[in-house]
Amino acid sequence: MADFSRPGSLYGAIDLGARKQALEAQARREAAGPQAASASVVDVTEETFSAEVIERSMTVPVVIDLWSPRAPGSAQLSPVLEKVVGDLGGKVVLAKVNVDASPQIAQALRVQAVPTVLAIFQGQAVTGFQQVLPEQEVRRWLDELMKAVEQFYQANPGARPPAQGEGQAQAAPPADPDLVAAEQAIEAGDYDAAIAAYERLLARAPGNEDAKMGLAGVSLIKRTSQLDPADVQRRQENPDDIDAQLDAADLEMLAGKVDEAFNRIIAVVKRTSGDERDRARKHLLGLFDTLPADDPSLGKARRALASALF
């Protein structure tokens, strides 16, 4: 049985600045009307993963079909998944990911073979399988998933999304202009402009978590944009190369290896002193800002950092 007792976090697994994509995808679905908003099968890329999988999973289970045109099993399983999910009338979304075209998704989700099927709910991977199943078994698996979802809502009635049409009379608050400017700059690839917009917003509202995460995420993306992963991998073999260790941690963070990134920098803090230690500490705090305050990895890393420092 799937365990939904603690909503997890996949934010940052693909793109730590991807909140803009979620907002844009939601706006596109709303503008296209109810039929588009309830589309049950979507093709997902690294650019749209956060919007189409993470954000959607907060209100509806998302089944990810990780497939490859090179895998015969995918040709067998994918049509079955489309049929079974389609029969549920929008109660489940099927997100199709070509792992050859989007390898970073497969890496972040630790996919070992294709086809792999994962169910995401409330931002957490809750159940899945890695073999080709007959239609009857796929239906049974989905039935179990839906039962678990219903049990979650019974235990957490406040989390249940409103019924269609409910609450539509209340207009959504207008988006902050600097937040919009930052999102548009990210879309245009102008990271400096996005950073400036987030900084303006934080000057006015220092406690704005979206701006704080956005600034940290865009800064991370900017400083890693010119890195050569092969070069970083070669340099990181030298534990005394502080630049290499920080670069490697940044790349791990972008790949969703959050704990590995944190542990790498904490290890640097343990074996350094003075300015080098302070530099590593500040770099780690910057990576902390890329995650929501309630992300479970943060508490563990903060305790480990305190232990390393004192």
Protein Blocks (a to p, Z undefined) as FASTA:
>chain_A
ZZfkbccdfehklomklmmmmmmmmmmmmmnojklmmocbdcddfklmmmmmmmmmmmoc
cddddddfklmklmmmmmmmmmmmmmnnopaccddddfklmmmlmmmnopabdcddddde
ehiafbdcfbdcdfklmmmmmmmmmmmmmmmmmmmmmlpccdehihklpccddddfklmm
mmmmmmnopaklmmmmmmmmmmmmmmlmklmmmmmmmmmmmmmmmpcfklmmmmmmpmkl
mklmmmmmmmmmmnopmmlmmmmmmmmmmmgghjllmmmmmmmmmmmmmpcfklmklmmm
mmmmmmmmZZ
